[in-house]
Amino acid sequence: MKDFFESLKKRYHYAMVVFKELVKTDFQLRYQGSFLGMVWSVLKPLMLFAVMYVVFVKFLKFSDGTPTFPISLLCGTCLWSFFSESTSMGMQSIVGRGDLLRKVHFPNYIIVASTTMGSMISLGINLCVVLLFGFFAHAHYTWRVLLVPFNIIQLYCLGLGVALLLASLFVYFRDVAHIWEVVLQAMFYATPIIYPISMVANNPEFAWAGKLLMLNPSTQIIMDIRHNLLSPEYVPTVWTMVDNRLLCLLPYALSVFILCLGIHVFRKYSSKFAEVL
């Protein structure tokens, strides 16, 4: 029994060392050769936010009329950038590290996890910028900020689950990359990032659509983080828009289900990855 635990301890230590090195290497390679380096992890969402703010808020008047909408737009942009980046890069991570899989023996899931963790580092940096901007944008910080880490964990689990599922499929079907690009674009417009959800929920003809959007895990997470981090009095959540309390649990349950499904599919086919690649 003692030998078993010692062997387990060594495997865990080895896996953690490989994981840390892959996270470090992956994060550094993202900005290798660029003049500004890791500064781009902050500049990219800020530049995207600037474009969206001018086009959708200033020109098209997409706003809920609250003073915190601009900072909510920035926050949503950063959160969506993490989900998009972690799933897209995680999808291609196994194929991209095929040479490593054939040379070194270690759990394959570490490759996907390290890629998504690299995106999480960028998200952490971006959220610090959101907090800083919030002080100048009438953000109302309350005790609910303590709930944000739990929302971030749910977001990471959702991104990791999707990444594991896509990575497994991408090894066998490269068309998945093109399909996922289209799906991401559709999800972006179906998630209230550039427009307030009140534009949908307050429309008598589409009030049902607002509730349906809230049952989407990506929408629920983004709205929860906005609510807990920036403005509890202005940002609605699934708990305030959906009357059925049992139904409110659906997006949380879906996040867990997607993670479990991703793990199951990845474990089922991971043993053949090296052969296929």
Secondary structure, DSSP 4 states (H G I P E B T S, - for coil): -HHHHHHHHHHHHHHHHHHHHHHHHHHHHHTTT-SSGGGHHHHHHHHHHHHHIIIIIIIS----S-TTHHHHHHHHHHHHHHHHHHHHHHHHHHHHTHHHHHHS-S-THHHHHHHHHHHHHHHHHHHHHHHHHHTTTT----GGGGGHHHHHHHHHHHHHHHHHHHHHHHHH-TTHHHHHHHHHHHHHHHSSSSS-THHHHTSTTTHHHHHHHHTSHHHHHHHHHHHHHT-TTT---HHHH-S-HHHHTHHHHHHHHHHHHHHHHHHHHGGGHHHH-
